Amino acid sequence: MAALRSLMSQWCSAVSQFSLMEFPNLGANCSVPTCRMLDFLPVRCSGCHGVFCKNHYLYESHSCKSPDLKDKQVPVCPLCGTIVPLKPGELPDVKVGNHIDTDCRSKPALELKGKLFTNACCVPRCKKKELVPFVCDRCKLNFCISHRNELDHNCKGFQQNLNNYRKLSTSGAAALYRAIFSNFNTNSTSKNASPTNTIQSSPPFVATSLPYGVNSRELQEEEDLQLALALSESLSSQTSHAQSSRTTHHNTSSKPSCNIS
């Protein structure tokens, strides 16, 4: 039995020597001192530049001494195939998600942006769209995150911003026309006035806005609709205030007066 074992060991050593003599430059030994396995497909570490076998090629497996190079990864966008730059310490999933939300030009990403980011900024030449609206309490217009403060979009109130911004398009002027005349018709019925008088008393800027708007940009209709809604709210608040003042004046005038003889 011992002779058989010695014969087998001699045969294995002879085969290994023969294979090394036939392919002397094939493979490499693992750099781990306790392993030294001859691997025909070795992996070179990008941190310490050592050669390791399949069991020790990971950073944690051979205790790599270059921790700064462990986090260096180059993620690729799965939609457009663009390489996303990544700094040390940043998560690849977060960076790829930000790229898809902001810079990705693939068809699925653009369709998703068109469905989610619909709140356009009303500042001229600003093409940003936000996921949630940022409506100014003073001028009743929607803005992006960069222009949401009053100082950033030079807020001067509703009427002043209406004069400063571009002329309304045809659809925007029609929306303003409907919003204004709906409030005026409500007031005329309470005062028993005819609709023709209401139309004649329309504000002058609506008439001047109708001829313009031939060359409107992509976001013009959205801004016009916001202006119409804001104007409607302003007119309704003014109407309610006027009606309350007239009611108070009528109640005070209807009280009987006392004459002292």
VOVOLO-851649 format. One record per residue: residue in three letters; x, y, z of N, C-alpha, C, O, CB in turn. Coordinates in steps of 0.001 Angstrom, whole numbers, padded with zeros to 6 digits, always signed. Atoms other than C-alpha are relative to their C-alpha. Glycine has a CB too. Layout:
<gutors>
ALAXYZXYZXYZXYZXYZ ...
</gutors>
This chain:
<gutors>
MET+000835-001206+000000+000000+000000+000000+000866+001251+000000+000583+002214-000713-000942+000009+001217 ALA-000913-001137-000038+002824+002365+000835+000733+000154-001320+000999+001269-001768+001000-000155+001141 ALA-000679-000062+001297+004559+001459-002399-000910+000604-001056-000453+001337-001933+000461-001398-000438 LEU+000953-000565+000951+001385+002315-004321-000115+001507+000162-000182+002241-000824-001369-000649+000171 ARG+000080-001447-000250+001167+005729-002665+001232+000721-000519+001120+001783-001131-000171+000277+001494 SER-001224-000636+000489+004779+006526-003436+000032+000030-001521+000508+000991-002126+001233-000732+000535 LEU+000048+000035+001457+004251+005458-007023-000943+001061-000548-000641+001702-001554-000429-001378-000482 MET+000957-001022+000430+001204+007730-007340+000570+001403+000164+000367+002252-000704-001301-000128+000789 SER-000607-001312-000207+003082+010705-005883+001079+000278-001036+001191+001400-001532+000587+000099+001405 GLN-001020-000184+001022+005973+010157-008270-000631+000273-001368-000130+001069-002161+000905-001233-000071 TRP+000665-000211+001287+003567+009957-011169-000599+001408-000092-000530+002044-001143-001097-001055-000210 CYS+000575-001362-000014+001808+013210-010153+001083+001053-000152+000897+002028-000880-000782+000247+001301 SER-001090-000964+000128+005096+015049-009765+000568+000010-001404+000949+001059-001924+001100-000307+000999 ALA-000508+000080+001370+006226+013816-013145-000941+000698-000966-000500+001385-001887+000197-001460-000419 VAL+000980-000655+000869+002996+014990-014768+000055+001509+000160-000017+002245-000824-001414-000507+000303 SER-000082-001441-000237+003263+018406-013128+001257+000595-000604+001214+001678-001187-000043+000294+001487 GLN-001235-000489+000596+006877+018790-014194-000102+000009-001522+000406+000913-002184+001187-000858+000449 PHE+000160+000055+001451+005953+017728-017709-000875+001148-000500-000597+001752-001536-000605-001345-000419 SER+000877-001103+000399+003123+020272-017843+000701+001337+000120+000500+002221-000713-001264+000005+000842 LEU-000743-001244-000136+005393+023013-016554+001049+000135-001088+001308+001234-001578+000653+000080+001367 MET-000979-000060+001076+008013+022112-019087-000677+000299-001330-000087+000949-002192+000781-001310-000086 GLU+000698-000249+001255+005397+022190-021848-000549+001413-000058-000482+002044-001113-001125-001001-000186 PHE+000544-001362-000074+003745+025503-020704+000663+000725+001170+000052+000858+002230-001565-000017+000167 PRO-000706-000589-001147+006336+027281-018555-000535+001369+000404-000392+001760+001562+001466+000118-000312 ASN+000468-001361-000293+004722+030747-018781-001510+000077+000192-002069+001173+000185+000411+000937-001115 LEU+001449+000011-000139+001109+029711-018284-000391+000094+001469+000066-000702+002289-000594-001265-000632 GLY+000492-000154-001353-000649+030964-015118+000970+000738+000895+002072+001098+000484-000302-001333+000583 ALA-000814-000691-001007+000705+032614-011982-000440-000466+001374-001571-000906+001580-000127+001554-000128 ASN+000296+000405-001376+000904+031857-008301-000673+001134+000758-000378+002307+000526+001284-000436+000726 CYS+000705-000979-000818-001366+033622-005831+000982+000708+000927+001905+000094+001462-001123-000677+000815 SER-000909-000805-000821+000310+036436-003903-000218-000179+001489+000591+000304+002281-000149+001448-000346 VAL+000233+000241-001421-001190+035350-000587+001016-001033+000486+001100-002119-000087-001469-000487+000260 PRO-001056+000940-000427+001657+033688+001370-000524-001362+000416+000151-002372+000219+000772+000589+001143 THR+000539+001287-000454-000591+031000+002809-000691-000785-001109-001148-001905-000879-000972+000225+001130 CYS+000690+000679+001101-002053+030103-000589+000985-000452-001087+001230-001648-001248-001065+000928-000608 ARG-000960+000260+001074+000446+030337-003482-000550-000990-001028+000199-001792-001586+001307-000531+000582 MET+000611+000909+000971-002007+028496-005724+000358+000433-001415+000374+001624-001727-001536-000043+000178 LEU-000272-000271+001401-001093+028231-009382-001328+000113-000739-002040-000872-000934+000897-001110-000625 ASP+001272-000260+000672-004003+029823-011195+000290+000357-001452+001111+001230-001735-000800+001146+000712 PHE-000213-000262+001419-004178+029759-014980-000783+001219-000495-000550+001699-001604-000388-001219-000809 LEU+000727-001242+000305-006602+032713-014968+000092+000916+001216-000909+001132+001899-001506-000287-000375 PRO-000147-000831-001202-005198+034992-012274-000639+001370-000197-000876+001809-001322+001483+000162+000362 VAL+000611-001330-000008-006721+038355-011344+000970+000953+000672+001451+000692+001775-001388-000004+000735 ARG-000906-001003-000552-004556+041431-010799-000816+001067+000731-001743+001642+000160+000872+000640-001121 CYS+000723-000977-000817-005754+043734-008010+000308+001409-000489+001459+001734-000779+000371-000146+001497 SER-000181-001387+000431-006306+047369-009020+000536+000891+001106+000965+002014+000840-001304+000557-000504 GLY-000503-000804-001104-005285+048574-005554+001462-000237+000295+002272+000688+000222-000796-000271+001223 CYS-001390+000333-000339-002088+046781-004590+000760-000620-001162+001953-000892-001034+000031-000947+001175 HIS-000610+000542+001224-001383+045388-008117+000589-001387+000220+001541-001767-000461+001088+000941-000507 GLY-000434+001374-000203-000901+041879-006770-000811-000970-000826-001918-000654-001263-000091-000370+001458 VAL+000666+001044+000772-001819+038664-008587-000604-000998+000978+000075-001482+001883+000993-000704-000987 PHE+000708+000854-000945-004412+036509-006854-000824-001027-000759-001150-000865-001935-000899+000836+000933 CYS+000804+001072+000579-006356+033361-007473-001480+000346+000118-001851+001447+000523+000300-001349+000695 LYS+001440-000246-000014-010110+032984-007706-000559+000117+001416-001659+000637+001606-000718-001108-000739 ASN+000473-000061-001384-010402+032688-003925+000460+001251+000739-000071+001543+001811+000466-001215+000747 HIS-000569-001144-000713-008408+035833-003002+000080+001264-000859+000834+002175-000519+001377-000352+000504 TYR-000102-001197+000841-008964+038377-005782-000825+001167+000534-000612+002300+000101-000440-000325-001412 LEU+000770-001094-000585-011483+040408-003751+000859+000793+000975+001839+000283+001518-001253-000539+000708 TYR-000755-000862-000919-010266+043361-001638+000011-000580+001409+001041-000587+002084-000596+001417+000020 GLU+000091+000511-001363-011506+041785+001568+000712-001342+000162+001149-001682+001261-001455-000139+000404 SER-000588+001338-000108-010087+038350+000767+001502+000039+000238+002036-000782+000984-000291-000795-001252 HIS-001458-000070-000192-006444+039408+000568+000421+001207+000832+001605+001540+000878+000702+000047-001347 SER-000295-001145-000882-006716+042440+002961+000816+001054-000743+001966+001336-000404+000764-000467+001266 CYS-000685-000981+000849-005843+045042+000356+000398+001214+000826-000367+001668+001677-000899+000428-001185 LYS-000545-001121-000756-003711+047902+001691-000233+001341-000688+000355+002341-000276+001476-000203+000223 SER+000316-001253+000699-005069+050549-000692-001493+000266+000122-002240+000017-000825+000430-000064-001504 PRO+001452-000193-000190-008471+051518+000783-000566+001131-000835-001768+001155-001099-000299+000267+001453 ASP+000522-001125+000771-008707+054728-001252-000481-000430-001377-001334+000230-001971+001060+001074-000139 LEU+000368+000454+001327-009025+052761-004458-001132-001018+000001-001553-001480-001059+001190-000582-000674 LYS+001043+001016-000054-011689+050379-003237-001328+000520-000536-002074-000218-001179-000177-000490+001423 ASP+001299-000554+000354-014614+052743-003860-000045+000564-001412-001068+001123-001809-000375+001069+000975 LYS-000025-000552+001348-013579+053735-007378-000759-000928-000937-000296-002013-001289+001455+000207-000490 GLN+000834+000739+000931-016353+052532-009638-000464+000943-001095-000522+002157-000904-001205-000650+000721 VAL+000480-000783+001136-017621+053697-012990-001373-000548-000384-001462-001438-001229+001008-000061-001216 PRO+001332+000498+000359-021395+053167-013130-000427+000509-001366+000003+001574-001810-001029+000413+001054 VAL+000513-000316+001330-023167+053235-016470-001516+000083+000083-002161-000754+000714+000449-001065-001055 CYS+001454-000161+000007-026702+054503-017042-000637-001162-000765-000231-001436-001895-000405+001366-000634 PRO+000614+001134+000708-028929+051524-017942-000910+000411-001144-001274-000433-001963-000782-000833+000964 LEU+000912-000445+001047-031134+053665-020215+000725+000531-001228+000415+000142-002354-000917+001059+000539 CYS-000708-000615+001125-028731+055705-022350+001415-000523-000184+002037-000242-001209+000047+001484+000184 GLY-001343+000547+000124-025442+053878-021693+001114+000986+000253+002265+000695-000075+000169-000564-001333 THR-001012-001014-000272-023610+057042-020594+000705-000301+001319+000077-000731+002286-000634+001405+000035 ILE-000770+000198-001227-020824+056773-018020-000302+001131+000978-000209+002304+000616+001523-000069-000304 VAL+000348-000974-001035-021827+058541-014794+001210+000180+000915+001631-000786+001552-001264-000459+000816 PRO-001157-000206-000894-018885+060130-012899-000393-000211+001451-001490+000147+001879+000585+001414-000181 LEU+000264+000338-001399-018622+058994-009308+001204+000384+000836+002332+000000+000526-000323-001511+000164 LYS-001061-000404-000912-016596+060541-006496+000119-001011+001141-000824-001757+001406-000267+001418+000555 PRO-000154+000934-001130-015169+058565-003547-001004+000300+001106-001165+001447+001522+001429+000067+000563 GLY+000992-000150-001055-017828+057978-000921-001422+000143-000480-002343+000053+000332+000335+001159+000818 GLU+001345-000145+000533-020820+058488-003231-000561-001358-000414+000170-002241-000864-000004+000967-001190 LEU+000663+001250+000344-023349+055736-003827-000310-000035-001493-000845+000934-002032-001289-000176+000824 PRO+000276+000065+001446-023611+054548-007436-001487+000082-000325-001865+000679-001333+000566-001282-000577 ASP+001435-000023+000277-027382+054063-007200-000555+001422+000047-001405+001792-000762-000745-000885+000997 VAL+000481-001380-000130-027932+057655-006069+000441+000840-001192-000343+001630-001718+000510+000630+001310 LYS-000504-000782+001128-025740+059114-008818-000704-000376-001301-001029+000492-002111+001506-000198-000148 VAL+000704+000424+001212-027378+057038-011523-001447+000491+000022-001985+000871-001018+000040-001538-000141 GLY+001355-000529-000107-030813+058056-010220-000072+001488-000295-001002+001944-000961-000546-000268+001372 ASN-000042-001432+000305-029868+061744-010328+000240+000244-001484-000316+001176-002065+001088+000688+000823 HIS-000243-000143+001436-028558+061293-013857-001266-000257-000804-001544+000452-001771+001104-000953-000451 ILE+001241+000299+000715-031830+059730-014983-001013+001127+000174-001769+001425-000751-000596-001326+000491 ASP+000968-001070-000257-033836+062557-013373+000358+001304-000690-000536+002087-001009-000119+000237+001477 THR-000415-001314+000491-031773+065436-014795+000629-000030-001386+000239+000757-002249+000965+000607+000959 ASP-000815-000070+001216-029364+064588-017633-000278-001093-001014+000192-000991-002148+001428-000048+000366 CYS+000197+001123+000920-030571+061345-019217-000877+000431-001170-001924+001050-000978-000633-001208+000733 ARG+000714-000389+001212-031722+061829-022822-000659-001185-000699-001027-001079-001869+000946+000686-000953 SER+000657+001143+000610-033191+058399-023450-001508+000230-000078-002052+001085+000621+000308-001280+000788 LYS+001436-000180+000201-036791+058049-024572-000819-000305+001249-001729+000464+001558-000469-000874-001131 PRO+000786+000228-001236-038124+056429-021343+000173+001099+001034-000786+001479+001705+000387-001322+000623 ALA-000228-001057-000987-036488+059106-019187-000711+001285-000396-001279+001965+000459+001497+000263+000166 LEU+000679-001217+000444-037856+061952-021321-001512-000121+000148-002178+000853+000498+000358+000307-001453 GLU+001441+000189-000198-041353+060468-021236-000378+000098+001469-001430+000641+001805-000441-001349-000558 LEU+000273-000089-001435-041149+060129-017451+000072+001441+000486-000733+001858+001319+000985-000866+000785 LYS-000091-001409-000385-040016+063747-017102-001219+000775-000466-001716+001646+000246+001268+000631-000572 GLY+001172-000708+000496-042892+064913-019264-001246-000254+000818-002135+000596+000871-000257-000380-001411 LYS+001166+000314-000815-045385+063176-016983+000105+000567+001408-000903+000962+001994-000193-001491+000068 LEU-000170-000416-001390-043906+064201-013639+000261+001493+000120-000394+002173+000910+001134-000771+000640 PHE-000419-001388-000141-042275+067601-014152-000837+000862-000939-000465+001086-002091+001522+000162-000299 THR+000932-000801+000794-045176+069742-015380-000162+001415+000520-000872+002206-000100-001339-000666-000039 ASN+000155-001334-000578-044866+072843-013174+001119+000888-000529+002244+000851-000029+000018-000051+001566 ALA-000997-000837+000662-043068+075364-015378+000193+001303+000754-000726+001804+001403-000409+000284-001446 CYS-000325-001276-000634-041348+078482-014083-000475+001143-000881-000358+001076-002105+001519+000116+000266 CYS+000545-001140+000730-042909+081824-015074+001022+001093-000263+000688+002101-000885-001152+000575+000753 VAL-001032-001001+000266-039624+083751-015149+000390-000085-001468+000614-001188-001966+001246-000208+000922 PRO-000394+000046+001408-038750+084741-018740+001358-000660-000193+002290-000442+000581+000026+001401-000580 ARG-001212+000724+000407-036090+082546-020390+000420-001071+001005+001535-001584+000910+001139+000976-000195 CYS-000273+001111-000916-036240+080016-017528-000857-001188-000430-002084-001099-000453-000293+000399+001498 LYS+000691+001169+000539-037146+076565-018833-000091-001143+001003-000326-002288+000616+000699-000479-001248 LYS+000028+001055-001007-037083+074660-015554-001440-000398+000324-002352+000428+000319+000728+000455+001275 LYS+001279+000544-000446-039972+072430-014504+000225-000789+001279+001222-001497+001420-000648-000896-001098 GLU-000141+000640-001301-040532+071131-011004-001068-001078+000176-002088-001098-000513-000094+001043+001131 LEU+000943+001079-000298-042268+068084-009585-001215+000512+000761-002324+000016+000563+000688-001096+000803 VAL+001083-000600-000784-044365+070190-007168-000061+001489-000325+000974+002078-000637+000211-000231+001538 PRO+000096-001431+000306-045682+073736-007737+000500+000862+001151+000369+000498+002320-001437+000371-000330 PHE-000427-001021-000960-044181+076769-005974-000697+001300-000403-000171+002074-001203+001587+000166+000023 VAL+000820-001152+000355-046879+079452-006174+000288+001130+000976+000238+000942+002192-001511-000363+000004 CYS-000271-001176-000829-046019+082927-004909-001313+000513+000583-002309+000616-000133+000713+001117-000826 ASP+001212-000493-000653-048556+084252-002393-000355+001416-000421-001495+001850-000253+000165-000053+001496 ARG+000246-001396+000345-048190+087782-003703-000473+000166-001440-001466+000848-001697+001256+000815+000222 CYS+000351-000167+001409-048302+087490-007492-000782-001183-000568-001227-001127-001714+001249+000208-000811 LYS+000796+001163+000399-050056+084073-007680+000559-000708-001228-000206-001304-001985-001423+000422-000270 LEU-000631+000673+001127-047563+082738-010252+000863-001148+000494+001310-001156+001641+000840+000987-000824 ASN-000805+001174-000346-045668+079453-010286+001449+000215-000431+001712+000771-001498-000577-001276-000663 PHE-001426-000174+000275-041846+079393-010144+000735-001276+000354+000197-002165+001014+000580+001200+000788 CYS-000852+001129-000335-039004+076915-009913+000634+000224+001373+000366+001225+002037+001089-000205-001080 ILE-000634-000115-001312-036898+076316-006819+000948+001190+000041+001075+001842+001077+000754-001288+000347 SER-000960-001109+000020-034326+078904-007906-000675+001355+000053-000067+002314+000530+000860-000080-001235 HIS+000690-001290+000062-036931+081668-008388-001244+000035+000884-002130+000856+000649-000385+000314-001434 ARG+001223+000047-000805-039490+080794-005695-000114+001175+000965-001227+001541+001341-000057-001298+000776 ASN+000060-001146-000902-038552+083719-003413-000391+001264-000762-000184+001360-001972+001350+000200+000709 GLU+000457-001234+000642-039963+087181-004099+001155+000806-000576+001012+001430-001628-000771+000851+000992 LEU-001147-000745+000512-036520+088726-004511+000603-000664-001232+001171+000013-002088+001060+000138+001081 ASP-000599+000703+001137-035439+086048-006972-000763+000240-001292-000149+000352-002352+000066-001486+000281 HIS+000765-000266+001223-038294+086636-009426-000503+001436-000073-001376+001748-000883-001175-000952-000092 ASN+000304-001437+000051-038543+090405-008688-001511+000223+000068-002107+000846-000810+000580+000639-001291 CYS+001448-000057-000143-042096+090164-007416-000448+001433+000294+000093+002100+001175-000470-000952+001117 LYS+000573-001333-000190-044114+093385-007687-001521-000054+000107-002196+000948-000129+000408+000919-001147 GLY+001446+000129-000082-047607+092065-007153-000584-000531-001289+000107-000656-002300-000627+001329+000340 PHE+000635+000638+001152-050111+090584-009546-000117+000935-001198+000260+000557-002307-001371-000502+000383 GLN+000237-000893+001128-050975+093612-011676+001298+000430-000667+001368+000512-001893-000771+001221+000456 GLN-001266-000443+000570-047368+094763-012104+000677-001127-000778+001227-000892-001854+000929+000512+001101 ASN-000594+001127+000721-046134+091298-013071-000768-000313-001277-000191-000788-002255+000045-001236+000894 LEU+000781+000206+001210-048974+091043-015546+000450+000931-001108+000461+000542-002276-001476+000199+000282 ASN-000480-000948+001004-047672+094149-017311+001437-000265-000407+001820+000031-001539-000125+001409+000517 ASN-001413+000227+000308-044015+093101-017122+000220-001218-000876+001130-001216-001704+000787-000152+001273 TYR-000222+001216+000760-044377+089629-018602-000496+000164-001435-001100+001179-001782-000695-001185+000675 ARG+000291-000068+001419-044906+088870-022270-001500+000083-000241-002308-000185+000647+000587-001205-000722 LYS+001398-000063+000388-048156+089399-024137-000590-001406-000020+000104-002395-000254-000157+000678-001378 LEU+000660+001295-000071-050683+086647-023836-000237-000559-001393-000401+000190-002356-001320+000112+000757 SER+000352+000654+001247-051289+084113-026574-001518+000009-000160-002250+000502+000699+000552-001448-000042 THR+001436-000005+000271-054693+083570-028123-000769-000838+001009-001826-000433+001494-000271-000512-001403 SER+000671+000856-000983-055587+080693-025817+000016+000621+001390-000960+000518+002133+000659-001376+000043 GLY-000073-000647-001303-054378+082614-022770-000956+001171+000106-001589+001373+001142+001406+000464+000273 ALA+000938-001119-000007-056376+085680-023737-001441-000494+000097-002273+000126+000759+000181+000856-001258 ALA+001348+000563-000103-059454+083509-024197-000300-000477+001415-001418-000316+001904-000168-001154-000982 ALA+000198+000425-001388-058956+082021-020739-000231+001197+000909-001094+001157+001785+001204-000806+000492 LEU+000224-001226-000768-058639+085513-019269-001391+000573-000272-002078+001035+000639+001075+001045-000335 TYR+001311-000535+000375-061739+086579-021185-001116-000742+000727-002035-000121+001262-000207-000095-001522 ARG+001038+000784-000675-063812+083726-019764+000017+000225+001507-001038+000327+002133+000178-001485-000304 ALA-000092-000169-001448-062490+084198-016215-000548+001350+000440-001241+001450+001452+001444-000149+000458 ILE+000443-001353-000383-063165+087939-016163-001504+000153-000177-002193+000674+000701+000736+001068-000834 PHE+001412-000213+000270-066590+087841-017765-000895-000883+000843-002061-000549+001054-000283-000235-001447 SER+000801+000801-000926-067769+085030-015504-000222+000750+001302-001312+000693+001872+000678-001347+000277 ASN+000155-000817-001206-067109+087311-012511-000875+001217-000259-001684+001596+000588+001363+000445+000518 PHE+000800-001186+000300-068623+090333-014256-001472-000353-000186-002347+000419+000205+000531+000693-001250 ASN+001395+000399+000167-071770+088421-015203-000660-000292+001337-001851-000034+001516-000095-001220-000900 THR+000532+000234-001344-072181+087350-011569-000357+001312+000678-001389+001421+001340+001010-000774+000852 ASN+000277-001310-000601-071951+090971-010460-001178+000685-000683-001966+001374-000036+001241+000896-000077 SER+001082-000686+000711-074323+092149-013165-001366-000572+000362-002348+000169+000417+000216-000096-001505 THR+001282+000576-000412-077048+089701-012146-000412+000478+001375-001602+000663+001633+000070-001513-000014 SER+000337-000508-001331-076828+090891-008545-000439+001451-000052-001201+001903+000803+001187-000145+000939 LYS+000356-001419+000125-077145+094502-009730-001123+000230-001016-001498+001373-001279+001229+000810-000403 ASN+001054-000092+001019-079871+093711-012349+000469+000814-001198-000267+001647-001726-001269+000627+000594 ALA-000547-000702+001155-077621+094972-015121-000023-000936-001191-000081-002155-001028+001441+000509+000275 SER+000042+000794+001226-077642+093808-018740+001377-000531-000326+002369+000088+000061-000540+000829-001171 PRO-001315+000541+000345-074841+091569-020134+000768+000882-000957+001998+000841-000971-000148-001363-000598 THR-000721-000857+000944-074052+094121-022851+000800+001056+000724+001914+001379+000313-000967+000661-000971 ASN-000750-000978-000778-073046+096695-020284+001202-000635+000658+002238+000007+000831-000887+000641+001049 THR-001131+000691-000620-070853+094084-018631+001135-000169-000981+002297+000017-000622-000426-001357+000538 ILE-001045+000197+001000-068990+093366-021853+000671+001320-000336+001878+001342-000575-000575-000640-001267 GLN-000600-001289+000294-068452+097063-022510+000922+000465+001100+001833+001252+000843-001063+001023-000232 SER-000834-000442-001113-066909+097499-019052+001159-000939+000258+001692-000955+001368-000830+000133+001249 SER-001120+000925-000183-064218+094847-019601+001290+000776+000107+001405+001864-000458+000079-001012-001155 PRO-001276-000694-000154-060675+095781-018626+000690+000177-001337+000529-000660-002225+000908-000757+000959 PRO-000589-000296+001306-058632+097320-021435+001140-000932-000365+001423-001090-001553+000490+001413-000028 PHE-001176+000783+000375-055636+094971-021199-000376-001317-000666+000458-001933-001329+000855-000271+001222 VAL+000427+001209+000694-057709+091997-022388-000105+000258-001490+000297-000578-002299-001340-000498+000550 ALA+000125-000342+001410-058474+093743-025651+001352+000186-000659+001533-000156-001828-000824+001253-000163 THR-001335-000187+000569-054846+094652-026139+000783-001287-000049+001754-001388-000799+000768+001022+000789 SER-000731+001261-000008-053739+091093-025382-000444-000930-001114+000311-001822-001500-000169-000687+001330 LEU+000509+000920+000994-055900+089427-028021+000778+000009-001309+000991-001075-001851-001417+000311-000271 PRO-000698+000053+001282-053981+090508-031171+001362-000643+000088+001892-001069-000939+000142+001371-000557 TYR-001365+000502-000120-050661+089271-029792-000016-001499+000220-001068-002138+000238+000744+000701+001147 GLY-000137+001407-000341-049328+085817-029061+000156-000908-001189-000105-002105-001067-001162-000434+000780 VAL-000177+000843+001172-048577+084577-032581+001211-000891+000178+001176-002077-000153+000141+000848-001264 ASN-001242+000750-000212-045049+083510-031667+000155-000308+001475+001022+000263+002138+001229+000789-000522 SER-000080+000389-001414-045628+081931-028257+000885-001216+000123+000927-002061-000771-001406-000287+000594 ARG-000892+001142-000205-043154+079490-026831-000769-001149+000633-001992-001091+000764+001206+000393+000883 GLU+000627+001249-000458-043832+076052-025350-000787+000191+001275-001845-000415+001443+001050-001069+000213 LEU+000628-000133-001316-044754+077208-021853-000949+001186+000086-001405+001526+001178+001059+000130+001062 GLN+000804-001216-000046-046812+080244-022841-001421-000288+000467-001974+000478+001256-000027+000666-001369 GLU+001386+000282-000358-050217+078587-022487-000154-000302+001483-001156+000068+002094-000523-001164-000817 GLU+000070+000291-001432-049448+077322-018991+000068+001283+000823-000664+001436+001802+001133-000948+000408 GLU-000103-001264-000728-048403+080784-017834-001277+000821-000140-001719+001465+000812+001198+000808-000500 ASP+001233-000756+000209-051508+082331-019395-001140-000538+000862-001940+000230+001398-000397-000038-001472 LEU+001044+000586-000837-053759+079902-017570+000183+000372+001463-000793+000624+002170-000010-001514-000151 GLN-000265-000410-001381-052054+080720-014266-000371+001463+000219-000911+001819+001267+001476-000226+000351 LEU+000395-001410-000117-052534+084430-014905-001520+000146+000041-002054+000973+000780+000575+000815-001170 ALA+001462-000073+000002-056197+083843-015661-000585-000418+001340-001509+000217+001848-000570-000874-001107 LEU+000490+000447-001308-056729+081908-012442+000279+001032+001081-000565+001288+001941+000639-001334+000379 ALA-000326-001007-001005-054919+084543-010406-000895+001225-000134-001334+001792+000866+001465+000409-000116 LEU+000870-001152+000205-056952+087326-011988-001418-000294+000451-002094+000581+000993+000005+000415-001462 SER+001343+000373-000440-060162+085446-011314-000120+000055+001520-001127+000525+002051-000354-001399-000501 GLU+000021-000061-001465-059269+085079-007628+000021+001443+000495-000659+001787+001462+001191-000770+000582 SER-000070-001400-000416-058388+088764-007393-001337+000699-000186-001776+001452+000684+001084+000733-000783 LEU+001287-000650+000254-061662+089864-008970-001085-000510+000946-001940+000257+001387-000427-000225-001448 SER+001008+000537-000922-063719+087518-006793+000156+000575+001399-000833+000845+002079+000088-001522+000056 SER-000215-000589-001322-062076+088873-003633-000454+001453+000031-001041+001900+001017+001475-000098+000396 GLN+000451-001393+000052-062710+092464-004740-001520+000088-000017-002099+000980+000604+000576+000702-001232 THR+001465-000014+000077-066340+091648-005538-000631-000290+001358-001589+000369+001762-000491-001022-001029 SER+000542+000325-001322-066964+090038-002159+000186+001152+000973-000684+001418+001802+000663-001259+000553 HIS-000229-001142-000880-065401+093023-000406-000963+001134-000311-001460+001793+000602+001439+000488-000125 ALA+000924-001076+000363-067559+095468-002371-001422-000326+000443-002146+000553+000910+000035+000248-001513 GLN+001346+000378-000432-070723+093517-001641-000167+000120+001503-001219+000551+001976-000314-001417-000437 SER+000095-000123-001455-069965+093384+002075-000071+001458+000428-000784+001790+001375+001191-000681+000671 SER+000050-001425-000352-069351+097146+002164-001355+000599-000332-001870+001428+000419+001103+000774-000730 ARG+001337-000513+000346-072638+097834+000343-001052-000496+000985-001981+000241+001317-000386-000420-001429 THR+000952+000530-000979-074512+095586+002773+000092+000753+001316-000927+001043+001943+000245-001491+000233 THR-000182-000754-001239-073022+097409+005746-000575+001402-000119-001204+001907+000811+001479+000073+000366 HIS+000538-001347+000206-073911+100794+004246-001522-000017-000042-002160+000906+000463+000553+000605-001294 HIS+001457+000086+000060-077482+099656+003549-000594-000204+001389-001644+000361+001695-000428-001139-000929 ASN+000518+000241-001349-077956+098428+007120+000075+001264+000853-000824+001523+001653+000780-001137+000677 THR-000124-001227-000794-076715+101692+008609-000971+001072-000462-001469+001854+000349+001421+000532-000070 SER+000916-001030+000510-078877+103835+006321-001460-000335+000268-002298+000566+000302+000209+000191-001490 SER+001395+000389-000224-082060+101822+007007-000447+000162+001448-001625-000041+001742-000202-001426-000422 LYS+000382-000176-001397-082002+102513+010752-000816+001288+000165-000474+002306-000436+001254+000032+000907 PRO+000805-001235-000192-084697+105012+011914+000770+001027+000814+001473+000699+001770-001345-000323+000705 SER-000686-001091-000697-083392+108362+013022-000926+000604+001051-002143+000646+000871+000467+001088-001003 CYS+000759-000593-001098-084499+110016+016245+000173+001514-000039+001294+002020-000083+000458-000574+001374 ASN-000037-001460-000007-085411+113704+016230-000438+000491+001375-001482+000084+001885-000910+000595-001123 ILE+000312-000554-001316-085384+115596+019496-000729+001320-000205-000177+002258-000780+001295+000197+000863 SER+000794-001219+000160-088151+118206+019604+000130+000880+001224-000468+001955+001278-001474-000338-000254 
</gutors>
